Amino acid sequence: MTWTALAHPPDTLVVLGLALAIEAAAGYPDRLYKALGHPVTWIGRLIGWLDRTLNTGSGRRRRAAGILGLLILLGTVAAVSIAGTALAAAAGQIPAMLLLGLACASLPAQRSLHDHVARVAMGLRAEGLAGGRREVSMIVGRNPESLDEAGICRAAIESLSENFSDGIVAPAFWIGIGGLPGGALYKAINTADSMIGHRTPRHEAYGWASARLDDLVNLPASRLSAGLIVAACLLHPGTSAAGAFHAVRRDAGRHRSPNAGWPEAAMAGALGLRLAGPRMYGADIVDDAWMGNGRAEAGPRDVERALALYRIACAILFGCIVLGASILKVVLI
């Protein structure tokens, strides 16, 4: 068996289903993180080294250096992940799928995202604004001291919505398309965007290529994530599938991000809330459009409702993967 036999559906879908099940059950164990780190930290070290080494000179030179750095990053990640898939393939089909499922389980973040957002609601209930601000500061970049209870809850729900797309659905999509190499390359692009894809004096030119490529590779997942949230509403009383659908159609394209507006608008419409809108990052105010036309006064109960919807959407995603793998297996036999 060669690695290419494991690089196409339905086998990549089987690997993906295993990865999501493993990650949902166990997350990424702290003991493993302390011993070995995490693929994102390994990728981040390479991105940081390339930034320090290449990001100098004029704006034009920095942009060219950013393209070169991105190519080096993607080439390195591709080589390592293809080699890993080849080594796994040498063990035989079933062991290879198990090994690759374990490796790919490090790429999505279903459990950790859920736990981080849940701690915001728990912090508010246990310690009031101080607890909520402390916990929300772990998952958003905005100034927590500027947030009241409603702002904290909206920030948590926005983070849950956006990260459902780029932290779960997007890696799942690219693992399903290309196995471990597909998922690892996506994670490299997304990590590069989070580290250097900012419009700051240092990174506006150097991070341009990473930011644009991240926008591109997240396009499919952002639309799929909105659809999954709409579908989840059909299974969760007290939410509105119609509201989610209409909010996406009306508001998603008005978000400053080409992708974040889709899951945020879906979640806002589902819960009868308004999300995004003007908000503060550090000392800067970002004047973004509102997603949804419901109430802005969100509370801990709304965070818990969003988490329930998120769990259902993750379950639907898993069911679609299992069904897709089963259908392809039958068709290709």
N, C-alpha and C positions, 0 to 999 in steps of 0.2 A: 504494500500500500504506500502511495506517495502523498506528500502534503497537499497536492492539488486535488486529490480525491476528497479532502475535507474542507475545501475552500469554496464549495458551491452548495446552494440549497439542494436537497432537504437536509443534508448533514449539518450545515451551518445553523439551520433552525433547531435541530436537535441539541447542538452545543449551546445555542442561545437559551433554549428552554431549561437546560440543566443549570446554566449560569444564573439565570434569574431566580430559579428555585433555591439554589445554594445561597445566593446573596440575600434573598428575602429571609431565609431561615437563620443565617449566621452573620450576615454583614461581612465586614473585614475585621477579623479579631484583633484586639489591641495588642495581644502578645506577638502576633505575626508582624504588626506594624512596627513595634519596638525592635524586633529582631531583624527585619529585612527592609522596613520602609514600605512604600506603596508605589505602584507604577507611576502615579501622578507625580510623586516626589522625585522619582528617578528622571522622568521627563522634564520636570521643573528645573532640576540641576543643570541639565544640558541646555535648556532655554536660557537660564541665567548666565551660564558660561559664554554662550554665543552672544548674548546681549552685551556683556562686558568686553568681549573680544572684538566684535564687529561694529558696534553702534557708536561710531565716531564720524566726525567731519561734517560736511554740508548736508542740507536736507536731501538733496538728490543722491548723494553718496549713501546716506543712511537708508533711504528707501531701497536702493539696490542691495545694500548689505542685509536688509531685512528679508528680501526675497532669497538671497543666498542662504541666510541662516535658516529660513523655513525649509528650503530644499535639503539642507544638511540634516535638520531635525527629522523630516519625513523619511529620508533615505535611511537614516540610522534606525528609526523605529520599524520601518518596513523590513529591513534586513534581520533585525532581532526577532520580530514576530514571525516572519516566514521560517527562520531557523528553528524557532520553538515549535511551530506547527509540524515541521519535518521530523524533529526528534520525537514528538508525540506519535506521529503516524507510524514510526518504526515499531511501536508497541502493539500494533494491530488496531482494528477499527473500534471495538468497544472500549478498550483501555484509552485509546487516543481521544475519543469523545469525552470520556470522564476527565482526563487530564486537561483537555482544552476547556471543558466546562468550568473546572476549577480556576484556570487562568483567566478566563473571560469574566468570572464572577467578581473580579476586582475592578471591572470597568463601569458597570452601572452602580447606582447608589440609592436603591429603593429604601433600604432600612435606615441608613444614616440620615437621609433627607427627612424621613418621617420622624425620627427621634429628635432631630434638631428643631423642627417646627413644633412638635408636640411640647418641647421644653419651654417654648415661648408662652403658650397658654398656661402651662403649669407654673411658670415663674410669675405671671400676672396674678394668678389665683392665690399663690402662696405669699408673695412679697410685694404685690402691687407694681407700680411703675418701675421701681428699682430693679425688681426681678425680671420684668418684661424687657426693659431696656438692655439689661445684661445679656439675656438670652438672644434677643433679636440681633444684637451687635455681632454675634457669631455667624450670622447667615446673610447679612446685608451690608452694603458699603456705605449707607447713608448715616448721618449723624444721629445716634440714638437719643441724645439729650434733647433734640428738637421734637421728639415724638410723644404725643399723648397716647392714651390707651388705644384709641381708634387707629392712630397712625402706626402703632406697634403691630396691631393685628392685621392691618392692611399690608404692611411690609412683609409679615410672615406669610400671608396667603399669596402675595405676589411672588415671593421667593419660591414657595412650594410649586406654584403654577409654572414659572419659568424653568425651574430646575427639573420638574417632571419632564419637560421637553428635552433640555440639553443634558440632563444627568441620567435619564432612564430611557426615554423613547429613542433619542438619537443614537446612543451607543448600541441599543438593541437593534435598531434599523441597520446600522453598518456592520454589526456582527452577523446579522442575518444575511446580509449581502455578501460579505467577504470573510467571515470567520474571525479568528483572532487578529490577523493583519488588518482587516477592515475596522474592527473596533479599536485597536491600538492606534491606528492612524487618526481616526476621529478624535480620540482622547488627546493625542498630541496637538492637533489643531485647536481644540477647545481650550486646552491648557495654555497654549501660546497666546490665544486671544485674551484669556483672563490675566496673563502676566504682562503682555506688551501691547495689547490691542487697544490702548487708551489714547485719547487725544490730549496728551501732555507734551511739553516741549521735548522731552527725551524720546518719547515713543510714537508721536504722531506720524512721522515718516517711517521709522524703523518697523513699527508694528502694523503698517498699512496692509501689507500682504496677508498677514495672519488674520487681521480683523475681517478683511473681505472674504477670505476663504472660509472662515468660521461662519459668516453669514450664509454662504452658499451651501455648505454641508449640513446646516441646520434647517434649511428650507423644508425638506420632506417631513422631518420629525415635528416641527412646529405645527404643521397642518394636521398630522396624524394625532398629535397630543390633544389638539382642540376637539377632534372627532371622538377620541376616547373619553374625554370629559363629558361631551354631549351624550354619548352612549351610557356612561356611568349614571347620568341623571335618571335614565329610564329604570334603573334598579335601586335608586335611593330616594325614598319618599321625602318630600319637603324641599326638593331641588327642582329646577325647571330646565328640561331639555330644550324647550322652545326658547326660553330666555337666553340660554347659553348660545344656541344657534344664531339667534337674531343679534346678540351682542357681537359675536364673531363677524357676522356679515357687515354690521354697521361700524364697528370700532377697530378691528384688528389692524387694518391698513393705516390707521391714524397714529399708531404708536411710533415713537422715534426709532425703535428697532424693527427690522423687517420680519423678525420671528417672534419676539417676546409677546407681542400683542395678541397672538392667536390663543395660546393657553390662558393668558391673563384675562382676555375678554370672555373666553368660555367659562372660566371659573367665576368671574364677576356676574355674568348673566345667570349662571346656575344657582348662585347663592343670593341673588337679588342685591348685589353690592355695587359700589363704584371702586375700582382699583386704579393704580398708577396715578395719573394727574400730577400736579406740581409737587415736587418734593426736594429735599435738601441733601446734598452730598458734600460733607465737610462744610465749607462756608458758601458753596455754590448752590443756587436754586435751579433745578431742571424743570422747565415748564412743559410737561408732557400732557398729552390728551388723556381724558378719563376713559377707562374701559368699563363699559356697563353704565346703566343709568339708574341704579338703585340707590340705596342709602350709603353714605360714607362712614356712618357710625358703626364700625365693626367692633366686636368684642371677642373674648376667649371662646365663647360658644361657636362663633363663626369660624374660628381657626379649627376647632374640632370638627365642624361640619365639612370644612374643606379637606381635612385629613381623611374623613370617612369616604368622601368622593374620590380622593386620591387612591385609597386602598382598592376601591372597586375598579377604577381605571387601570391600575396595575394588574388586577386579576383578569380583566378583559384582555389586556395586552398579552398576558401569558396564555390565555385560552386561544387567542387568535394564532399565536405561534405554534401551539400544539396542534391545532386544527390544520394550519398550513403545512406543517411537516408531515402530518398523516396523509393529507390529500396528495402532496407531491410524491410521497413514497408509493402510494397506490398507482398514480399516473405513470411514474417512471419504472415501475416493475415490468 
